[in-house]
Amino acid sequence: MPKFFMPPEKLGERVFLEGEDARHLSRSLRARVGEKVVIADGVGNDHAYTIVGFTKETVELERTGISRSEGEPQLKVTLFIAAAKGDKTETMIQKSVECGAYRIVPFISQNCVSRPEKGKKTERWNKIAHDAAGQCGRACPPEVSDVVSFDEAVREAALIGGAILYEHEEEKFGTYIRRLLFEEKRGELAFLIGSEGGFTEKEVEKARAAGLASLSLGPRILRCESVPDFLLGALFAIAEEI
């Protein structure tokens, strides 16, 4: 069932989808009168609507019910992802949203080949997050922030609490996560994910000094674009949310 997003103050018994959402529903999906759609209000509710009419640029909907969204994990995970070359950053954002990330913060580390300028990619990144959230049934699209420096990413991640992912570490991911979730009862975590070249030893030392743990995801070296899927899948399995 197609899913869209609209602030709660704009939702009523009858609403009109406009712009790109209306074009996507009527032209790309070729929806017809009588078909069902869902609009999430961004505060945890899914509003069920039936299509009752079309104009050239709008789709008219009539509400049939409201229910609590089940698309959001209880555990809030902020992913700090180092900018990667080509379209890998966009892939990481898309998969992070699909797998349940709460927020995504791109940053630039020493080994980044791609170095996007502030303000250049943010709109596109959030469009990717918006589309991915609708496709996978999230309650609201996670925010993708503007790109920050490595130092800024470390400071912000340390305020939340979590780890930098570093392939040379020996502390087991599962042991660390179980301690945070079940002993310390953490409800929010942050992770720093490196680019194709990973992190330098100096960067890892800086993250540790800020209070972050340094963890390996196992003996296999993963491509940077594979890490969000692997990390979030393992994390939500341990948290018993999948």
N, C-alpha and C positions, 0 to 999 in steps of 0.2 A: 504494500500500500504506500503510495507516495507520501512523503513527509516534508513539511515546510516549517518555517519559524516566523513568529510574529509576537510582538510584545503584548502582554495581557490586556493593556488598556485599549488595544485595537480590536480585540476579539469580542464578538457578540453572537447573537442567534443567527445573524447573516453577516458575512464578510465578503470582501472582494480581493482575490489575488490579483496583483498587478505586475507589470514589468517582466523581468526575467523569469520569475516563478510562474506567472500566467503563461508565458510563451513555452516554458519547459513542459508544463502540464498539458496544454492544448496541442502544441505542435510536435514536440519530441515524443511525449508519451501517448499522444493521440487519445486523450481521455474523452469520455462521453458523459452526457447527462445521466445521473443516477449512480455513477461510480463514486467510491469512497476515497477520501484523503484524510490525513492527520495534520494538524497544526500544533506544534509545541510552543508553549508560551514563555519558555526560558526560566520559569520558576518551578519546574517539576511536573507540570500537567500536560497531558495530551488531549487535544480537543478533536473529536471525530466530526467530520463534515461530509455532507453529500453534495455533489455537484448539481446545481439546479439551472445553470445557464452560462452562456458564453457571449462576450462581445469580441470585437477585434483585438482588444488589448487587455481584457479582464476575464476572470472566471468567478462567477457568483457561487457562493457556498452556503449551505444551511446546516447549522449544528445539530448533531444527533446525540451527543453525549460527551462527558468529560471523565477522564480517569487519570490516576497517578502514573507518571512515566516510569518504566522499569529499565530505561536505557542508560542510567548513570550508576557507576560503581560507588560504593560507600567510601572506599579509600581514594583520597585525592592525590594524584601523582602528577607532579610538574616535571616535564622533561626539558632539560637544557641540551640542545643539539648543536654541535659544531657545524657550521656551514660546509656543505660538500659540493663537489663540482657537478656540472651538468644539471640534471633534474632530480638528483638524489635527495636534496633538501626537501623538495616538494613531495617526493615519495615518502620520506620519513614523516612529514607532517600528516599526510593522508593516512598512513598506517597507524600513526600514534593516535589519531582521532578514532579510527575504527576500533582500536584495541582498548580504548578507555582512558586516554590521558586527560587530565583535568585542565592543564595549561601547557603551552609549548613556548620555549624561549630560545630562538636561534642566537648563537654567539660565534665569535671569531677567536680561534686559538692559534698557536704558533704554526702548526702544521696544516692549517687550512689553505687549500689552493684557491677556493672561491672566497671572495671577500666583498660581499654585497654592501653597498652604501646604506646608511640609515635612511629609512623612508622609501627606499626604492622597491622593495619586495613585499612590504607589510600587507598592502591591500590584496595582492594576489595570494599570499600565504593564507590570509583569513578567508578568502573566497574558497580556496581548496579545503580548508577546515570546515567551512559552512556546508559545502556540497557533500563532504565525507560524512558529516554528522547527520544530514538528512538521509543519506543512503543507508546508514547502518542503524538508524533508529535512536540516536542520542536525544536527550531531553533539551539540550542546547548546544550550540557550537562552542567548543573550547576556544579561548582567546589565544592567538599567536602574536606574541609581542614583536616589537621592532628589534632588529639585531643589536646585541650588546657586546662589550668586550669580554674576554675571558675573566678578568678580575671582577667585573660587574656580575657575571654569571656565578662565580664562586661566592661572592658576598650574599647574593640573593638566595642561592641554594642553601647556604649555611644557616640563614635565618629560618628556613623551613626544616632543614635536617635531612640527611641522606648520605649519598655517596657519589664519588667519581668512579667511573668504570675504567679499569686499567688491567691489561691482559697479564701483567707480571705478578699480580697479587695472588696470595694463597688462601686468604680468608674466604670461606665458602658462602656463596650468595644466600643459599637457603637458611643457613644457620643465622646469619646476620638479620635477614628479613623476619624470621620467626621471633627473634629477640625483640625487634622493634614493634612488631604487631601484637604479639601475645604477652610479652612481659612489660614493655613500656607503653603499650596501648596507643601507639601512634595512629592518628587518622589521616596524616598528610606526610608525604615523602617527596624528595627531589633527587634526581639523578642527572649527572653530567655524562653525555655521550660524545666521544671524539669523532673527528673526521677520518678520512682514509688513512692518514698517517698517525692517528692516535694522539696521545698526549706525551709531552716530554716529561722527563723525571722532575724537572723544576716545577712544571705545572702541577704535577701530582703532589709534590711536597707543599706547594702553596695551598692546594685544596685541603690537605691534611691539617695544615697549620690553622686553617679557618674552622676546623672542627668536622669536616666531612670524612667519612670512611673511604677507603679505596678498596674496590672489589673487582674480582674477575667473574665473568659469566661462564667460566669453565675452560677446559683445555683446548678448545677449538677457537681459532681466530675468525670472528664474524665480520662480514662486510658491514660498514657503518649503517647502510640502509636496512640491514636485517636486524639490527640491535633493538629498535623499539618494539617490534613484534615479539621477539624472543623475551625481552625484559618484561614487558607488560603481561605476556601470557604466563610466564613463571610467577610473577608477582601476584596476579589475581588468582592463580591456582593455589598458592600458599595461603592467601587471604580468604580462600573458600568463596570466591565471588564468581567462579565459573564451574 
